[in-house]
Amino acid sequence: MSYPGYPPSGYPTFPGYPPTGQESSYPPVGQYPYPAAPGGFPPMGGGVYPAAPPAGGFPGSAGYSPGPGGYPPAPAGYPGAPQPSGMPAYPGGAGAGVPPSGPSFGYPQPPSQMYGGGPAQMPGGAAPAPAPPQPAAVTQAMQGTIRPAPAFDAGRDVEILRKAMKGFGTDEQAIIDVVANRSNLQRQQIKTAFKTMYGKDLIKDLKSELSGNVEELILALFMPTTYYDAWSLRHAMKGAGTQESVLIEILCTRTNQEIREIVQCYKTEFGRDIEHDIRADTSGHFERLLVSMCQGNREESPAVDYQKAQQDAQRLYQAGEGRLGTDESCFNMLLACRSFPQLQATAEAYSQIANRDLLSSIGREFSGNVERGLKAILQCALNRPAFFAERLYHAMKGAGTDDSALIRIVVTRSEIDLVQIKQVFAQMFQKTLATMISSDTSGDYRRLLLAIVGQ
C-alpha cells in the first residue's frame, strides 16, 4: 500500500524543498548515539508471545517456573550480557551470557531480572546493585545495517539507475542494489546528481517505474531523514482521524536534536506549527505528553544521580500506586524531563520501593494512548531496540501487514540500531526478523526489505 496522496504529481512540490545544493544539511542518521540499555523489556499490551505458553506459564504469571533452560541472555555485545555486577545469573540457566536450551528460551526476562526488581521478586531475596552508567563503548556499539558505501561515486550510481529505468521494462534488482547499499546522505547526492546530469527528477522517474509497497519503500529511502519523520507526523494528523501510534513512535523515541530539527522542518516544509496540529488532533493527558515531547528539552547528561533516582521513584509511587487515583502530571513531568540513563536508575529504584516494576504500574494507572506514550518513553530508556523490535513484530503479526509501520521503522532505524533490533527480535520472538519479513511480504518489496535488514 502506498501513502495516501503521496507524492503529489511533480514531487517534490513543497516550496523550497529540497533546498538547492543543501541536501547535505540534513544530518545523516546514526550520529546521535542512544544510551545503551541493561536488558529487554516485557512486550507492551500483551498478546506478544508468538508461541503457546510453555509449561509453567509466561514470566510473571502465577506459578511461573523458568524451566530447566532458564532465561535467554541479552544479545551478544549488547547491555545485559553478562549481567551487571551484583545481579544474579539467569535462574535455571547455565550462567550469564550462556544460551539456555529449555522450553523458556526466546521469552524476555521477567521484570525482576530486567529492571532490578524489589527484594521480594529477586531469587534468594537479594536486592540488585544499582546499574552503573553505561560506558561509552556500549553506546558506540549501536549500529545500523546500512553504512556509507566506500568509494562512493554519485555519477556512477546515476548511470546505473538511469539504465535500470530506460527502455522497456525496469531492472528492479539494479535499483535495489544501489538504494539498499547507500546511506541517506549518499542518496541525497544521487538525487541531486541525477537532476544535474539529465535535467530530470529522479523521484518522478522512480515513481513512474514502480508501484505499491516497493514504491513507498524507495520513496521513503530517498527522503532526507528529518523530512521523512516530519512527513510521517504530518500524514498521521492530516485528514479525518489520527494515527496516534505514529506520533508516539516518533516523538517519544527521538533525541532532543532530532526533535528540534523535525519541528523546524515541519514548519518550513508544510507551513504549519506541529504543536498546534497536535493540540487540534489529540486531547487530555496524551496531548500534554506529546506537547512536552515536542519541546526537545529532555536532560541529556550521561551521569546518573542515584539519590535523585530514589526521590523520583518515591514521587512516582506516591503519584500512583501509593494513593487513590493518579497524579498524571507527576508522571508526565518526570518521564518527559529526565535523561534516559536517569530513568533507568529510577525504574530500578521504583521496583524496590513498590515491589512492582514501573512499566506494570503505568499499565495499572493509565490506559489508552497516554499509557502507550509513557510506556514508549520508559521502554526506550531501558532498551530502545526492544521497543522497535516489538513494533515490527506487531506490524507483521496475524492477518495482514501494517506495511507503512514496517517501512517506517526499517528505514528510520537502518543507520542507527537495526543490528541490535534484529538481535533482540530473535530473542523475544524465537524467529529472525528476516524470516518474518519473508513470510509477510513478496516480490521486489521483500527483496528490498531483506537487503536493508542485511539478509
N, C-alpha and C positions, 0 to 999 in steps of 0.2 A: 504494500500500500504506500502511496506517496503522500507527502504533506499536502493538505488541502490548499489548493490555490497557489502552491509554490513550486518553482519560482514563477513569477508573472512573466508574461511574454516580454522578451527583450531583457531578461535578467543580466546584470543587476539594475534595478530601477530606482533604488534608494538614492536620493540626491547626494552626490559627492562620494558614493561608495562603489568600489574601494577607492581610497584616495590615491590618485595617480602617483606612482613612484614611492608610496609609503606603505605598501603591503607589509613590509618587514617591521612596521611599528607595532604590530600585534605580537606580543611576546610568544615564542613557541611554548607549547605545553611541556611540562616536566621540569621547569625551573623554580618551582615553588615546593620544596620538599615538605612532606607532611610528617608530623610526629609519628613515630612507629608505635605499634600497639603491642601490649603484652600478651594478647591472646584473642581468641574468637569471641563471638557473642551469640547468644541463642537466637535463632531466627525470629523475626518480629511477626506477631499476629497469628502465630500458629499455622498449622497446615503446611509446614515446610519440609518435613522429613519425607523423602520420596518413597521410602520403603515402609512395609508394615512394621509396627512396633516390635523390637526384639524382645526376647524373653526377659521379663522383669520390667518392661516398660521403657519409656524415654527418660533421659535425665531430668530430674526434678519432679517426677511423678511419684505418687505414693508407692512405697515398697520397691523403688527402683534399685536395681543392682547392676553395677557396670559390667558384670560378666568376666570371664577369665581373660579376655583380651585387653581389658582396661579401656581408657580413653585415648583418642588419637592425639599425637603430638602436633604442635604447630608446624607449618611447612618449614622445610629446612632453610636456614638462613633468615627466618622471619621471627620477630619477637615471640617469645613463648617457647622456644626450643633452644637450649634447655630452659627449665623453669628457673625463675629468678631465685637468688639466694633467700633461703627462709621459706620457700614454698615447697610443699610436699610433692613427691613424684606422683605421676598419674596412678590413682588407685587401681590395683589389679594389673597394672601394666608392667613392662619389663624395665621401666625407668624412663627418665626424661629423654625425649628425643628418639625413643625406640618405637617403631610402629607396632601397635598391637595386632593380634590376629584373631581375637574373639569376635562374637556377634555384635559388639557395640562399636566396632570400627566404622568410622565415617560420620559419627554423630559429634556435634560440638561438645566441649567440656561443659559441665554444669556451672552455674553462676559462682559457686563457692571456689571453683578452680580458676575461673577466668577473671573474676573481679576482686578476688581476695575476700571471700565471704566471712561472715562472723564466726566466732569460735564454735557455735552450735552446728554450723554447716561443714566445718572442716574435719577431715579424718583425724581422730585422736583428740579433737577439741582444741587443737593448737591454732592460734591466730597467725596469719602470714605476716611477714615483714612488709613494710610499705615498698611499693615498686619504685626503684630509683629512676631519675630522669633518663630517658632513652639516649644512648650515646649517639654521637654524630654518625658513626659508621653504620648504625642500623637505619637511620634516616636516609642516608645516601644509598642504601640497598634497594630502595624503592625504584622500580624501573618499568619502562613500557616495553611492549613488543615491537614497536616501531621506533627506529632511531634514524638520525640523518644519514642519508646514503653517502658513502665516501666517494671521492672523485666525482661529485655531482656536476652534471652539465645540463642546464635547463634547456638549451637549444637542442641537444640530442634527444631529450625526452619529448620535446615538442614534435620533432620529426617522427618519433615512434607513435605518438598519439595521432598525429595527422594521417599517417599511413594506415593506422588501425581503423580510422573512420572514413577514409577516402574510397570512393568507388562503391560497388555493390556489396552489401553486407558489412558487418562490423567484426573486427577481431577483438572480442571482449577479453580474451586472455592477455593480449598485449597491453590493454588498458589496465587490467588488474595488476599485472607485473610492475607497472610504473607506479600507480597510485598507492598500492599497498606497501611499497618499499621506499617511500619518501616521507620526510617529516612534513608537518603542516606548513612550516615556513618555506620549505622547498617547493611545495605545491603552489604556494602563492607566487613564487618566482616563475614557475612553469606557466601559470595563468597569464602573468604579465608578458613573458617571452612569446607566448602564442599570439597575443594581440600585436606585439611589436613586429613579429616576423611575417604574419599573414593578414593583419588588419581585421581579424575575426575574433569573436568572443568564444573562448574555449568552453565555457559553461553552456552556451546556447548550442554549440555543436554536439557536446556530450548529451545534452537533453534530447536532441533530435535523433540520436542514435540508440538511446537506452529507454527503458520504461520500468515501471513498477518499483519493487524494492531495491533492485540494484541501482536504479537511477537515484532514488532517495539517498542511498548509502554513498554513492560517489559525489553527489552534490554536497552532502554533509562533510565529506573529507576535504572538499575544496573550499569550504567556508573557513575564514580565519577563526581561530579558536574562540576568541572573545565574542565575535559576531555570532557564532553558532549558539553559544549559551544565551545571548540576548535574543536571538531569533526564536529559540525554543521557548523562552519565557513569554515573548510576545504572543506566539501562537497558542500557548497554554491558556492565555487570558482573552484571546480575540474571539469575538462572536459569542454565540449562545453557549453557556456552560463554561466551566473552568477545570483544567487538568491540574488539580492540586498536587498530585504526585510529582509532576514535573517541577513545580515551584519548590517543593521540599527537596527533591533530588539535587537541584542546582544551588539554591540559596542556602541550604543548611550544610553543604559539604565543601564549598569553595573557600579559599583563603581570603583574607582581607583585601589584598591587592587585586585578586581576580574579581571579587565582588565590586570593588570600586570601578574597575575597568568595564565590567558588564553594565553597571548603572550608567556610566558615561556613554558607552556605545549604544545602549537602548535609547538614550535621549537624542544622540547625534543621528542615528540611522532611522529611527521611527518617529522622531519629533514628539516623544511622549515621556512623561515622568513615570518611572516604574513604581514609585511609592504610591502615586495617585491611582495607577491601574490596580495595584494590589488592594488598596482600600476599597475600590469600586467593585472588586470581584470576590473579596473574602470578608469575613466579619469576626467579631469576638476575639477570643484569645489567640486564635490561629492568625488573624490579621495582625495582631500586635507582635507575635513571634516573627512573622515574615518581615514586618517593618523593621524590627530590631536587626534582623539578618542583613537587610539592605544597607545598613549604615557601614558595614565593613569595619567595625571598631573592636573586634574581639582582641583580648590581650594575646600577645604572641611570644612572650618571653618563654624560653625553654626551661627556665628554673621553676622548681616546684616548692611552694610554701606549704609544708605539711601541717603546720598549725592552722593556717587559713583553711586547708582542706578539711580538717576536723570541724572547724567552726561552720563552714559551708554545709558539711554533711548534717550537722545538728540543725541548722536552719532549714534544710530541705525536709528533714524528718518532722520538725515542728510544723512545717507548712503543709504536710501531707499525712503520713501515717500517724503522727503524734497528735492529731487534732480531729475534731469533727468538721468535715468539709475540707476544702483545699484552698490554699493561698496561691493561686495561679501565678500571680505577679512575681513571687519569690522564685519559682521555678524558671520563669521567663528570664529574669534578671541574671541569675547565676549561670544558666546554660547558654545565654547569649553573650555574656561578658568574659567568662573565664577561659583561659587558654586550654587547648586540648590536653596537654600534659597535666595541667592543674585539675581538669575534670576527671582524668584517670585516677588521680590521688583521692579526689573527693568521692568517687564511686567506691573505692576500696574502703575508705573511712566509713561511708554510709552503710556498707554491708555489715560492718562490725557493730555499728550503733543499732541498726534496725533488724539484724538477723534476716535480712532480705536484700537482694541486690536492687540497685537503683532503677534498672530497667523495669523490673517487676512492679516496683512502687509506682512508676509513671503509668504503667498499664492499669493499675488499680485506681489511680487518682484522676486519670484523664481518659478521654475517648475521642474517636474521630480523627480529624486532620491535625488538631493540636497535639494529640498523643503521638501520631506518626512523626510530626515535626520534631518534637522533643526527643523522641527515641532516635531519630536520624542523627541529631547532633551528638548525643551520647555515644551511639554506636560508632560514629566516625572518630570520636575521641579515643575509643577503646580499640577499634580495629576497622579502619576505613575500607580496606579491601574486602572484608567480610560483608560490610554493608552493601557494596556494589555486587558482590557475588550473589547475595540473596535477591537483589533486584533483578539480576539477569535470570536467575532460576525462575522467579515468578513470571517474568516476561515470556518464558517458553513453556511453563508448566501447564498441563492439561490441554484441553481442546483449544486450538487456535494459538496464535503467537502475537504478542504486542511488538510488532516489528519496529515501530518508532522508538520504543524504550530500548529494545535490543540494539538498534543502530546508534542511538544517542550515547549509551553507556560504552559500547565498544569503541566508538570514535573518540569520545572525550577522555577516556582513560588509556587509550592506546599508547600514549607517550609518557604516561605518568606511573601507573602501578598495575597495568594489566597482567604482568607476570605474577605478581602477588595475588591478584584476584583469581587467576587460574588455579594457583596452588590451594587457596582457601576453598574455592568452589569444589575441587575434587575431594577435599577433606570433609566438607559439610554434606555433600550430596552423593558421594560414592560413585560419581561419574565425572568425566572430564567435561570442561566447557565445550571443547571441540566436538565431543560425542553428542552432546545435547543440541548444539547448533546443527550438526549434520542430520539429526533426526527431525529437526523442526523447519529446515529450510531446503532449498533446492537450486539447481542451476548455477548461473553466474553469481547470483546473490550469495549462495552457500560458499562458492569458491572464494569470493572476495572477503567474506567474513572470516573464513578459515585462514586466509592469507594474513589478515590483520592480527588475528589472535596467535599467529605463529605456528600454524599447523600446515 
